[in-house]
Amino acid sequence: MKVIKKLTKHPKFVYEKEDDILNIYLSEKSIDYAEQTGDMIVHFSKDAEPVYLEILDASIFLKRQAEDLPREIKQKFFSS
């Protein structure tokens, strides 16, 4: 008998261009509280599990992260 793993809807990524915010939904659990560190807000369940991330100034954040990628990865994924 073949077992098929059920696919989940998460993580889900939504970019809000007008506000430059990247939303990353990790689960469908209820949010109990949030903590902000720099340009990132992490929303947690009551069990302290990350549920949802907001990355503010996402274009700047992602550009900085891309600069830190090893050269081999940049060449593999970003060269034409």
Kinemage of the C-alpha trace (Angstrom):
@kinemage 1
@onewidth
@group {chain A} dominant
@subgroup {mainchain}
@vectorlist {calphas} color= white
{ca met a 1} P 0.000 0.000 0.000
{ca lys a 2} L 1.397 3.368 -1.032
{ca val a 3} L 1.162 6.182 1.529
{ca ile a 4} L 0.758 9.693 0.150
{ca lys a 5} L 1.916 12.477 2.404
{ca lys a 6} L -0.671 15.220 2.762
{ca leu a 7} L 0.663 18.555 1.582
{ca thr a 8} L 0.186 21.538 3.828
{ca lys a 9} L -0.599 25.099 2.785
{ca his a 10} L 2.301 26.376 4.861
{ca pro a 11} L 4.676 28.032 4.672
{ca lys a 12} L 2.897 30.625 2.621
{ca phe a 13} L 4.599 33.802 1.406
{ca val a 14} L 2.773 37.055 0.671
{ca tyr a 15} L 4.571 40.231 -0.390
{ca glu a 16} L 2.913 43.609 0.145
{ca lys a 17} L 4.654 45.788 -2.443
{ca glu a 18} L 3.149 49.108 -1.340
{ca asp a 19} L 4.451 48.628 2.232
{ca asp a 20} L 7.520 46.512 1.325
{ca ile a 21} L 6.546 43.798 3.813
{ca leu a 22} L 7.111 40.081 3.330
{ca asn a 23} L 4.604 37.980 5.283
{ca ile a 24} L 5.503 34.362 5.976
{ca tyr a 25} L 2.746 32.182 7.393
{ca leu a 26} L 4.165 29.102 9.113
{ca ser a 27} L 1.009 27.543 10.541
{ca glu a 28} L -2.671 28.127 11.153
{ca lys a 29} L -2.366 28.195 14.950
{ca ser a 30} L -3.775 31.170 16.824
{ca ile a 31} L -1.404 34.016 17.601
{ca asp a 32} L -0.903 34.743 21.292
{ca tyr a 33} L 1.876 37.353 21.247
{ca ala a 34} L 4.546 38.929 19.045
{ca glu a 35} L 8.127 40.095 19.446
{ca gln a 36} L 10.046 42.503 17.224
{ca thr a 37} L 13.764 42.357 16.550
{ca gly a 38} L 15.015 44.943 14.108
{ca asp a 39} L 13.002 44.688 10.905
{ca met a 40} L 11.386 41.352 11.803
{ca ile a 41} L 8.241 40.711 13.828
{ca val a 42} L 7.653 37.129 14.930
{ca his a 43} L 4.157 36.138 16.044
{ca phe a 44} L 3.955 33.152 18.412
{ca ser a 45} L 1.288 30.703 19.566
{ca lys a 46} L 0.624 30.330 23.279
{ca asp a 47} L 3.067 27.375 23.145
{ca ala a 48} L 5.837 29.752 21.956
{ca glu a 49} L 5.800 28.261 18.449
{ca pro a 50} L 6.448 30.732 15.594
{ca val a 51} L 3.232 31.088 13.590
{ca tyr a 52} L 3.754 34.117 11.369
{ca leu a 53} L 6.699 36.346 10.405
{ca glu a 54} L 6.623 39.909 9.117
{ca ile a 55} L 9.763 41.199 7.455
{ca leu a 56} L 9.644 44.980 7.262
{ca asp a 57} L 11.602 46.755 4.499
{ca ala a 58} L 11.729 43.338 2.857
{ca ser a 59} L 13.556 44.412 -0.306
{ca ile a 60} L 16.458 45.792 1.754
{ca phe a 61} L 16.452 42.778 4.077
{ca leu a 62} L 16.531 40.282 1.195
{ca lys a 63} L 19.241 42.201 -0.636
{ca arg a 64} L 21.437 42.128 2.495
{ca gln a 65} L 20.816 38.400 2.917
{ca ala a 66} L 21.644 37.709 -0.724
{ca glu a 67} L 24.968 39.528 -0.330
{ca asp a 68} L 25.891 37.103 2.457
{ca leu a 69} L 25.246 33.984 0.367
{ca pro a 70} L 28.312 31.978 -0.612
{ca arg a 71} L 29.586 32.709 -4.119
{ca glu a 72} L 28.820 29.169 -5.350
{ca ile a 73} L 25.146 29.490 -4.422
{ca lys a 74} L 24.850 32.911 -6.053
{ca gln a 75} L 26.325 31.532 -9.274
{ca lys a 76} L 24.077 28.471 -9.241
{ca phe a 77} L 20.804 30.276 -8.610
{ca phe a 78} L 21.228 33.844 -9.828
{ca ser a 79} L 23.406 33.662 -12.922
{ca ser a 80} L 21.765 33.603 -16.324
